[in-house]
Amino acid sequence: MEQKQLFDLLKQMTVDEKVGQLLQLAAEFYSEKAEEKTGPMTDLGLSHEDINNAGTTLGISGAKEAIRVQKAYMEHNRLGIPTILMADIIHGFRTIFPIPLGLGSSWDLEAAKKVAEVSAKEAAVSGLHVTFSPMVDLVRDPRWGRVMESTGEDHFLNSRFAEAFVKGYQGEDLKNDFFRVAACVKHFAAYGAAIGGRDYNTVNMSERQLRDSYLPGYKAALDAGAKLVMTSFNTVDGIPATGNKWLFRDVLRKEFGFDGVVISDWGAIIELIPHGIAQDKKQAAELAIKAGVDIEMMTTCYTENLKELIEEKTIDEAILDEAVLRILTLKNDLGLFENPHRGADVALEKEVVLSKEHREIAKDVAKKSMVLLKNDSILPLSKQENIALIGPAADSHDVIGVWSWQGKKEEAVSLAEGVQQLGAEYLIGTETFDYFNPSEAAITEAIALAQKADTVVLALGEEEWMSGEASSRSDIRLPQAQLDLFKAVQAVNENVIVTLYNGRPLDLQGIDSAKAIVEAWFPGTEAGTALADILYGEYNPSGRLSMSFPETVGQVPVYYNYDNTGRPYKPGDEKYVSKYLDVSNFAKYPFGFGMSYSDITYKDLKLSTNEMTSDETITASITLENQSDITGQETVQLYIRDQVGEVVRPVKELKGFEKITIKAHEKRTVEFTITEDLLRYVHSDQSVTSDAGIFDIMIGANSRDVETATVKLVK
């Protein structure tokens, strides 16, 4: 459909029909069962006409149902306008991949793009058109449950992943490629900075910090072509994002040039009332539409009030028209006017969803996402070793994570099943071991198995519900029952390897004396096969943390790119510096950290010159040597520090990385090109520029262990 035809369609619409386009309703409103509709209709005060005019639909499942709903919807819609079917496809549709925080730990952009492609394909043949992904919120506080949905604490890394996800979801020709879906970047803005790590809580930061650290990830997703933006629940400079005109009209629309659809998060418009900036639904509707929110998800502030607001001239109908036109344009970009059922295909759905090929991709990505945190020469295991597999996660299928809407736990592979598939010898108990309150029989059996074995693989972690939305935790240690189990097992067998399934960085006090620790995250459908490959050396670990692990929860937020103070702490300082009395300032396992079964050293950092101008570049090179007999993958990381800035600058910032394979006993030189734009930052007047002066150039295996040289920028 041409743009002129969209304008003509808009002119034919009544105000009620226009307002309807701004309403998103959940799947139950389109159920064939009357009882499933009646309750929600009554609760929201909706009529059948409201439902028939609602412009988008949330959470439809399956090609057959998607086709039925679209057909019925268009029959009831006076102008035959199709609905858009949207859903939360966060890290897989039916084939579930590692949670985004795990994907971030792969540092593998092609893997992330492939995850998005597979997710889009499965979702599209099942009838969906839009995914509420990627989430690019910068996260620094592991108490916040939704850190699992982010790719981590660094805006440079988040930005690269944001681009990869959007390109994977949308492809090159969204209108004609029915195996793709439109991407919705979220949550705009700064949702990940909630005070105290408590979900939905207040965010309080300067505009400069917002621009410097938090906005780049969203901007990268938009530059990659993301079609939608979702509002965040939090405040931005005292104004809830969903009613924040400066945030959406000035920053998103004018500065970033975004002309796509803005959708509220679930109920976020009506939440302007308890936030305290709207006295009722009518004022909430006024604030949100003036701010530029096009679609209201699952509340009826717009439905009940926009027409009246127009009639009394509180808002101009032109504001409504521009929102409707953006929604119609999205429907056109998806090709829905020509193909209202788009990719929905019952036969293809059976062939594509959870296919053998997709499971193999899930296994590959899961292996890349797992991080070896510790290894006292106990890994990899031999298949002939006498292994005891113990703990609540040993034979658990609770491995896919909370944001796996269509994923099925029974289709996932447990660790025990993964070890069995490898043909390795192992002992495992018959008692079910609870995560929080194991029976005496289960504990007794576990200790007996540990006594018989040469080595214990102790599978611990969180249950799915313990991370994700509305799952903030003040204590991010493992449950006490698991710590007690570790202590009891270690008392009879010192050769303990801990594996972890979880959705956030943990405080590992109580298990940090294990001989090895493998962070597996929630790895998805092929969890057990991937983790078994890591444990038995079928795959050399290559994951690197995308978020720091604290020594103790009392340090959080703890992150690598912190600002120095006037009294900076150095190990050994006693007092009157910025430090704790009872713990160091630094993470237990820092951003970028991860071990492998290879022994790779870094040396001879060299710069092509020690001075540069704004239009010159510098080559920084470093030599890596694999001093082991095992080929490995290494993520070489480039960090830069501006020694003297117009405002205080972080002690280091990630500016580049390269993932390489280095063969046994091979030497390789890795080079980075440093340009002036890598030295820029947001100044106090919000301008983005660089300063003349000295910069530290750092290259290493993680954010802590780096080689350093200096360069001078001359202007």
C-alpha positions in Angstrom: 0.0 0.0 0.0 1.3 3.4 -0.9 1.6 6.2 1.6 -1.2 8.2 -0.1 -3.5 5.2 0.4 -2.7 5.1 4.1 -3.6 8.8 4.3 -6.9 8.0 2.4 -7.6 5.2 4.8 -7.0 7.5 7.8 -9.5 10.1 6.3 -12.2 7.4 6.2 -11.9 6.5 9.9 -14.1 7.9 12.5 -12.6 9.3 15.8 -13.8 6.1 17.6 -12.1 3.9 15.0 -8.9 6.0 15.3 -8.9 5.7 19.0 -9.4 2.0 18.7 -6.2 1.6 16.7 -4.4 2.8 19.8 -5.7 0.0 22.0 -3.8 -3.3 22.5 -5.8 -6.2 24.1 -4.6 -9.6 25.2 -5.4 -12.9 23.5 -8.3 -13.8 25.8 -10.5 -11.0 24.3 -10.4 -12.9 21.0 -11.1 -16.3 22.4 -14.0 -18.4 21.0 -15.1 -19.2 24.5 -17.5 -16.6 25.8 -16.5 -17.1 29.4 -12.9 -16.2 28.7 -14.0 -12.8 27.2 -16.7 -11.8 29.7 -14.6 -11.3 32.8 -11.9 -9.2 31.1 -14.5 -7.2 29.2 -16.3 -6.3 32.4 -13.1 -5.5 34.2 -11.9 -3.0 31.6 -15.4 -1.7 30.7 -15.1 -2.7 27.0 -17.8 -3.2 24.5 -17.7 -5.6 21.5 -17.1 -2.6 19.3 -14.0 -1.6 21.3 -12.6 -5.1 20.9 -13.4 -5.2 17.2 -11.6 -1.8 16.7 -8.6 -2.5 18.9 -5.6 -2.1 16.6 -3.1 -4.6 18.0 -3.3 -7.9 19.9 -1.0 -9.4 22.6 -0.1 -13.0 23.1 -1.9 -15.0 20.4 -0.4 -18.5 20.2 -0.1 -20.8 17.2 -0.7 -20.4 13.5 -4.2 -21.8 13.5 -5.3 -19.5 16.2 -3.5 -16.5 14.6 -5.3 -17.1 11.3 -8.7 -17.5 13.0 -8.3 -14.3 15.1 -7.1 -12.2 12.1 -9.9 -13.5 9.9 -12.6 -12.7 12.5 -11.0 -9.4 13.3 -11.1 -8.2 9.7 -14.6 -9.4 9.2 -15.7 -7.2 12.1 -13.6 -4.2 11.3 -15.5 -1.8 9.1 -12.6 -0.8 6.9 -10.9 -4.3 6.9 -7.8 -3.1 8.7 -5.8 -6.0 10.0 -4.6 -6.3 13.6 -0.9 -6.8 14.5 -0.1 -9.8 16.7 2.6 -9.1 19.2 4.3 -11.1 22.0 7.3 -11.4 24.3 9.8 -13.5 22.3 12.8 -12.7 24.5 15.3 -15.5 24.0 13.5 -17.9 21.7 10.0 -18.9 20.7 9.7 -22.7 21.3 13.4 -23.4 20.9 14.8 -21.6 23.9 18.2 -20.1 23.9 20.3 -18.7 26.8 18.8 -15.7 28.6 20.1 -12.4 27.1 22.6 -12.0 30.0 24.0 -15.3 29.0 24.0 -14.4 25.3 25.9 -11.2 26.2 28.5 -13.4 27.9 29.1 -15.1 24.5 30.5 -11.8 23.2 29.4 -13.3 19.8 27.4 -11.0 17.7 26.8 -13.5 14.9 25.4 -16.0 17.5 23.0 -13.3 18.8 21.9 -12.5 15.2 21.3 -16.2 14.6 19.3 -16.5 17.8 17.1 -13.6 16.6 16.7 -15.2 13.2 15.6 -18.5 14.5 13.3 -16.9 17.1 11.7 -14.8 14.4 11.2 -17.7 12.0 9.5 -19.8 14.7 7.4 -16.9 15.8 6.4 -15.8 12.3 5.3 -19.2 11.1 3.2 -19.4 14.3 1.5 -16.2 13.3 3.3 -13.4 15.2 4.4 -10.1 13.7 6.2 -8.2 16.5 8.5 -9.2 19.3 9.1 -7.1 22.4 12.8 -7.5 22.1 15.7 -6.5 22.4 15.8 -5.2 25.9 18.9 -3.0 26.0 18.6 -1.5 29.5 22.0 -1.0 31.0 22.2 -3.1 34.2 24.5 -2.6 37.2 22.6 -4.0 40.1 22.1 -7.8 40.2 19.4 -7.5 42.8 17.1 -6.4 40.0 15.5 -9.5 38.6 15.3 -8.2 35.0 19.1 -8.1 34.6 18.5 -11.5 32.9 16.9 -9.7 30.0 19.8 -7.4 29.3 23.1 -8.1 27.7 24.9 -6.5 30.6 26.6 -3.5 32.3 28.4 -1.9 29.4 26.7 0.3 26.8 29.3 -0.4 24.1 28.6 -4.2 24.3 24.9 -3.7 24.7 24.8 -1.5 21.6 26.6 -4.1 19.5 24.1 -6.8 20.6 21.2 -4.5 20.1 22.2 -4.1 16.4 22.6 -7.8 16.0 19.3 -8.7 17.5 17.4 -6.1 15.4 19.0 -7.3 12.2 18.3 -10.9 13.1 14.7 -10.3 13.8 13.9 -8.0 10.9 16.2 -9.0 8.1 16.7 -7.0 5.0 13.1 -7.0 3.7 10.6 -7.2 6.5 7.6 -6.6 4.2 8.3 -9.6 2.0 10.3 -11.9 4.2 7.6 -13.7 6.2 10.2 -15.5 8.3 11.0 -12.2 10.0 9.2 -10.1 12.7 9.4 -6.4 13.7 11.6 -5.6 16.7 10.5 -3.5 19.6 13.4 -2.0 21.6 12.8 -1.5 25.3 12.5 0.0 27.9 12.8 3.6 27.1 14.6 4.8 29.2 16.9 3.8 32.0 14.7 1.2 33.5 17.8 -0.8 34.6 18.8 2.0 37.0 16.0 1.4 39.5 17.1 2.5 42.9 18.0 -0.4 45.2 17.5 -2.9 42.3 13.8 -2.9 43.1 11.6 -3.4 40.1 9.4 -0.5 38.9 11.2 1.8 41.4 12.3 5.4 40.9 15.3 6.2 38.7 17.4 9.3 39.6 20.3 10.4 37.4 21.6 13.4 35.6 20.8 14.0 31.9 24.5 13.8 31.2 24.7 10.3 32.7 21.6 9.3 30.9 23.0 10.3 27.6 26.5 9.0 28.2 25.7 5.5 29.6 22.0 4.6 29.1 20.8 6.0 25.8 23.5 4.6 23.4 22.0 1.1 23.5 18.5 2.3 22.4 20.1 4.5 19.8 22.0 1.6 18.3 18.8 -0.5 18.0 17.0 2.4 16.3 19.9 3.0 13.9 19.7 -0.7 13.0 16.0 -0.1 12.1 13.9 -1.2 15.0 10.3 -0.5 14.2 8.9 0.0 17.7 10.0 1.4 21.1 8.4 0.4 24.4 8.1 2.9 27.3 9.6 2.1 30.7 7.8 2.0 34.0 10.2 4.3 35.8 10.6 8.0 36.2 13.1 10.0 34.1 14.1 13.3 35.9 11.0 13.0 38.1 8.5 12.4 35.3 7.4 8.8 34.5 8.7 7.8 31.1 5.2 7.0 29.7 4.1 10.6 30.2 7.5 12.2 29.5 7.2 14.6 26.5 10.8 15.6 26.6 12.0 12.0 26.5 9.8 10.9 23.6 9.1 14.1 21.6 12.4 15.8 22.0 15.0 13.0 22.4 13.4 10.0 20.6 11.6 11.8 17.8 13.6 15.0 17.1 17.1 14.0 18.1 17.1 10.3 17.2 14.8 10.8 14.2 12.6 7.8 15.2 9.3 7.8 13.2 8.1 4.4 14.3 5.5 3.2 16.9 5.8 3.9 20.6 3.9 1.4 22.8 3.4 1.6 26.5 4.4 -1.3 28.7 1.6 -3.3 30.3 -0.7 -0.8 32.2 2.0 2.0 32.2 -0.4 4.8 31.2 -2.9 4.2 34.0 0.1 4.0 36.3 0.7 7.7 35.8 -2.1 8.0 38.5 -0.2 6.2 41.4 3.0 7.9 40.2 1.2 11.1 41.2 1.4 13.1 37.9 -2.2 12.4 36.8 -5.3 12.6 39.0 -7.4 10.3 36.9 -7.5 8.2 33.6 -8.4 11.2 31.6 -5.4 13.2 32.6 -3.2 10.1 32.2 -4.5 9.8 28.6 -3.7 13.4 27.9 -0.2 13.2 29.3 0.6 10.0 27.4 -0.7 11.1 24.0 1.0 14.4 24.3 4.2 12.7 25.2 3.9 10.6 22.0 2.8 7.2 23.2 0.9 5.6 20.2 -0.4 2.3 21.7 -1.8 1.7 25.2 -1.2 -1.8 26.3 -4.1 -3.4 28.3 -5.7 -0.4 29.9 -8.4 1.9 28.6 -7.3 5.5 29.4 -7.3 6.3 25.6 -10.5 4.4 24.8 -12.5 6.1 27.5 -11.1 9.7 27.2 -9.4 10.6 23.9 -12.6 11.4 22.0 -13.7 13.7 24.8 -10.3 15.4 25.1 -10.5 16.1 21.3 -14.1 17.4 21.6 -13.2 19.8 24.4 -10.1 20.8 22.4 -7.7 19.8 25.2 -5.8 17.9 22.5 -5.8 18.4 18.8 -7.1 15.6 16.6 -3.9 15.9 14.6 -2.1 14.3 17.5 -4.4 11.3 17.3 -4.0 11.2 13.5 -0.2 11.0 13.7 -0.3 8.2 16.2 -2.8 6.2 14.0 -0.8 6.9 10.9 2.3 5.4 12.6 0.4 2.3 13.5 -1.0 2.0 9.9 2.5 2.5 8.6 3.8 -0.4 10.7 1.0 -2.6 9.5 2.0 -1.7 5.9 5.7 -2.2 6.6 4.8 -5.7 7.8 2.8 -6.3 4.5 -0.4 -7.0 6.4 -2.7 -5.1 4.1 -1.7 -7.5 1.2 -1.1 -10.5 3.4 -3.1 -10.3 6.6 -2.1 -13.8 7.7 1.5 -13.1 6.7 3.8 -16.0 7.7 1.2 -18.0 9.7 1.4 -21.6 8.3 0.0 -24.6 10.2 2.0 -27.1 8.2 5.3 -25.2 8.2 4.9 -24.5 11.9 5.1 -28.2 12.6 8.2 -28.5 10.5 10.1 -25.4 11.7 9.3 -25.0 15.4 11.7 -26.9 17.7 13.3 -28.5 14.6 16.5 -30.6 15.0 18.4 -27.8 13.2 17.2 -25.2 15.7 18.1 -27.4 18.7 21.6 -27.8 17.4 21.9 -24.0 17.1 20.6 -23.7 20.7 23.2 -26.1 21.9 26.0 -24.2 20.1 24.9 -20.8 21.5 24.5 -22.2 25.0 28.0 -23.5 25.0 29.3 -20.1 23.9 27.4 -18.4 26.7 28.7 -20.5 29.6 31.5 -18.9 31.7 34.2 -20.9 33.5 34.7 -18.8 36.7 37.1 -21.0 38.5 39.2 -24.2 37.7 41.8 -25.6 40.1 43.0 -28.1 37.5 40.0 -30.3 38.0 38.3 -29.7 34.6 37.8 -31.1 32.1 36.5 -34.4 33.4 37.2 -37.8 31.9 34.3 -39.9 30.8 35.8 -42.8 32.7 36.0 -40.8 36.0 33.8 -41.9 38.9 31.4 -38.9 39.1 28.6 -38.2 41.5 26.0 -35.9 40.1 24.2 -34.2 43.0 22.0 -31.2 43.8 18.6 -29.7 42.9 19.7 -28.9 39.3 21.3 -32.3 38.6 18.3 -33.8 36.8 16.1 -30.6 36.6 14.4 -29.4 33.5 13.9 -26.0 35.1 16.6 -24.6 32.8 14.9 -22.4 30.3 14.3 -19.2 32.3 11.2 -17.2 33.0 10.9 -15.3 29.7 10.3 -18.4 27.7 6.6 -18.0 26.8 6.2 -20.9 24.5 9.1 -22.9 25.8 8.3 -26.2 27.5 10.5 -27.5 30.4 9.7 -31.1 29.5 11.4 -30.5 26.1 14.6 -29.3 27.7 17.6 -31.5 28.4 18.7 -31.9 32.0 22.4 -32.1 33.0 22.0 -35.7 33.9 20.5 -36.4 30.4 23.3 -34.4 28.8 26.0 -36.4 30.6 24.2 -39.6 29.7 24.1 -38.6 26.0 27.9 -38.2 26.1 28.3 -41.8 27.4 30.1 -40.7 30.6 29.9 -42.7 33.8 28.1 -41.1 36.7 26.2 -41.8 39.9 22.9 -40.0 40.6 20.4 -40.4 43.4 16.8 -41.4 43.2 15.5 -38.8 45.7 14.1 -35.5 44.4 16.3 -32.7 45.8 14.3 -29.5 46.5 16.0 -26.1 45.9 15.0 -24.8 49.3 13.9 -27.6 51.6 15.4 -30.9 50.7 14.3 -34.0 52.6 16.6 -35.8 55.0 16.6 -38.8 52.7 17.8 -36.6 49.8 20.6 -35.1 51.9 21.7 -38.5 53.2 21.7 -40.0 49.7 23.7 -37.1 48.3 26.4 -37.4 51.0 26.6 -41.2 50.4 27.1 -40.6 46.7 29.8 -38.0 47.3 31.7 -40.5 49.5 31.7 -43.1 46.7 32.8 -40.8 44.0 36.2 -39.5 42.9 34.6 -36.1 41.9 31.3 -34.4 42.7 29.5 -32.3 40.2 27.2 -30.2 42.4 24.4 -28.7 40.3 23.0 -25.6 42.1 21.2 -22.4 41.3 18.0 -20.4 41.2 14.6 -21.7 40.2 13.1 -20.0 37.2 10.7 -17.7 39.3 13.6 -16.3 41.3 14.7 -14.0 38.5 12.9 -11.9 35.9 10.2 -9.3 36.2 9.0 -8.6 39.7 11.7 -10.8 41.1 14.1 -8.5 42.9 16.1 -10.0 45.7 17.9 -8.3 48.5 20.0 -11.4 49.2 21.5 -12.8 46.0 23.3 -15.8 47.6 22.2 -19.3 46.8 19.4 -20.6 49.1 20.7 -21.7 52.5 19.8 -25.3 51.9 22.2 -25.4 48.9 25.0 -23.8 50.9 24.5 -26.4 53.6 24.6 -29.1 51.0 27.8 -27.8 49.5 29.4 -27.8 53.0 28.2 -31.3 53.8 29.4 -32.7 50.5 32.8 -30.9 50.6 33.3 -32.4 54.1 33.4 -35.9 52.6 34.9 -35.1 49.2 37.0 -32.1 48.5 36.8 -32.5 44.7 33.6 -30.5 44.2 32.7 -28.8 40.9 29.8 -26.4 41.1 27.5 -25.7 38.1 25.1 -22.8 38.3 21.7 -22.2 36.6 20.6 -18.7 37.4 19.3 -15.4 35.9 21.6 -12.9 37.6 25.2 -12.6 39.0 25.2 -14.2 42.4 27.0 -13.6 45.7 29.0 -16.8 45.7 30.0 -16.8 49.4 29.6 -20.2 50.8 30.6 -22.1 47.6 33.7 -20.2 46.5 36.0 -22.9 47.9 34.8 -25.3 45.2 37.6 -26.7 42.9 35.7 -25.3 39.9 32.7 -23.1 39.2 30.8 -23.1 35.9 28.3 -20.3 35.3 25.7 -21.7 32.9 22.9 -19.1 33.3 19.5 -20.4 32.2 20.9 -22.0 29.0 17.6 -23.0 27.3 16.3 -26.1 25.6 19.7 -27.7 25.1 21.0 -26.8 28.6 22.2 -30.3 29.7 23.9 -31.2 26.4 25.8 -27.9 26.3 26.9 -28.0 30.0 28.0 -31.6 29.7 30.2 -30.7 26.7 31.8 -28.0 28.8 32.4 -30.3 31.8 33.9 -33.1 29.7 36.0 -30.9 27.4 34.0 -31.6 24.3 33.9 -27.7 24.1 36.6 -25.4 25.5 34.8 -22.7 27.5 34.9 -19.3 25.8 32.2 -17.2 27.6 33.2 -13.9 29.2 31.0 -12.2 31.8 28.8 -9.4 30.6 28.1 -8.4 34.1 30.3 -8.4 37.2 29.9 -10.8 40.1 30.2 -9.1 43.5 32.2 -10.4 46.4 29.2 -9.7 48.5 25.8 -8.2 47.9 26.8 -5.3 50.1 29.0 -4.0 47.3 26.3 -3.7 44.7 26.1 -1.9 42.4 29.6 -2.9 41.5 30.8 -2.5 37.9 34.0 -2.1 36.1 33.7 1.4 34.5 33.2 3.3 37.8 34.3 7.0 38.3 37.2 7.7 40.5 36.8 9.9 43.6 39.0 12.5 45.1 40.2 9.8 47.5 40.5 6.7 45.3 41.0 3.3 46.9 44.0 1.2 46.3 44.5 -2.3 47.9 46.5 -1.8 51.1 45.0 1.6 52.0 43.8 1.6 55.5 41.3 4.5 55.9 40.2 7.9 54.7 39.8 6.7 51.2 36.6 5.6 49.4 36.4 2.0 50.6 34.6 -0.5 52.8 36.1 -1.6 56.1 35.1 -5.2 55.6 35.4 -6.0 51.9 37.3 -4.7 48.8 35.7 -2.3 46.3 36.1 -4.7 43.5 34.1 -7.4 41.9 34.8 -11.1 42.7 34.7 -11.8 39.0 34.8 -8.7 36.8 33.2 -7.7 33.6 34.8 -9.5 30.7 36.2 -12.3 32.9 36.2 -16.0 31.9 38.6 -18.9 31.9 39.2 -21.7 29.4 41.1 -24.9 29.2 43.9 -23.2 27.3 46.6 -21.1 28.8 46.8 -17.9 26.8 49.1 -15.0 27.7 49.1 -11.4 26.6 52.3 -9.3 26.1 54.0 -6.6 24.1 51.3 -4.0 23.8 52.5 -1.6 21.1 51.1 1.6 19.6 52.0 2.7 16.1 52.6 6.2 17.5 52.1 7.9 20.9 50.6 11.1 19.5 47.6 11.7 17.3 45.4 14.5 15.9 41.6 14.4 15.4 41.9 13.2 11.8 44.6 10.6 12.4 44.4 7.0 13.7 46.6 4.8 15.8 47.0 1.1 15.6 47.3 -0.7 19.0 48.6 -4.3 18.8 49.2 -7.0 21.3 50.7 -10.5 21.1 48.8 -13.5 22.4 50.4 -16.9 22.9 48.6 -20.2 23.7 51.1 -22.0 26.0 48.9 -25.1 26.2 48.1 -28.1 24.1 44.5 -27.1 23.7 43.1 -24.8 20.9 41.0 -22.1 22.5 38.9 -19.0 21.8 39.8 -15.7 23.3 37.9 -12.5 23.5 40.5 -9.7 23.3 39.2 -6.6 24.8 40.2 -2.9 24.2 39.6 -0.3 27.0 40.4 3.4 27.0 40.6 5.9 29.8 40.6 9.7 29.4 43.0 10.8 32.2 41.7 14.3 32.4 38.2 15.3 31.2 35.9 18.2 31.4 33.8 16.0 33.7 34.9 13.0 35.7 35.5 10.0 33.4 35.4 6.3 34.2 38.6 4.5 35.1 38.2 2.5 31.8 35.6 2.0 29.1 35.2 -0.8 26.6 35.8 0.5 23.1 36.3 -2.7 21.1 36.7 -6.4 21.2 37.7 -9.3 18.9 36.9 -12.9 19.4 39.7 -15.1 17.9 40.6 -18.8 17.8 44.2 -19.5 18.8 45.7 -22.9 18.2 47.8 -24.9 20.6 51.3 -23.2 21.1 50.4 -20.6 18.5 51.3 -16.9 18.7 48.9 -14.3 17.3 49.0 -10.5 17.1 45.7 -8.7 17.4 45.3 -5.1 16.3 42.7 -2.4 17.1 42.4 0.9 15.2 41.9 3.9 17.5 40.2 6.9 16.0 39.3 10.2 17.6 35.6 9.3 17.8 36.5 6.5 20.4 37.7 9.3 22.7 34.5 11.3 22.7 32.0 11.6 25.6 29.1 13.7 26.7 30.2 16.9 28.3 28.4 19.0 30.9 26.6 21.0 28.2 25.4 17.7 26.6 27.7 18.1 23.6 29.6 15.0 22.4 33.3 15.7 21.7 36.8 14.7 22.8 39.4 16.6 24.8 43.0 17.1 24.0 45.2 15.3 26.5 46.5 11.9 27.6 44.6 8.6 27.2 45.4 5.2 28.6 45.0 2.4 26.0 44.4 -0.9 27.6 44.1 -4.4 26.1 43.6 -7.6 27.9 41.5 -10.7 28.6 39.0 -8.9 30.8 38.4 -5.5 32.4 40.8 -6.1 35.3 43.8 -7.8 33.7 45.1 -5.5 31.0 48.4 -4.2 29.4 48.5 -0.4 29.3 50.1 2.2 27.1 49.4 5.9 26.7 48.7 8.2 23.8 48.3 12.0 23.5 45.5 13.6 21.5 46.6 16.9 20.1 44.0 19.4 18.9 
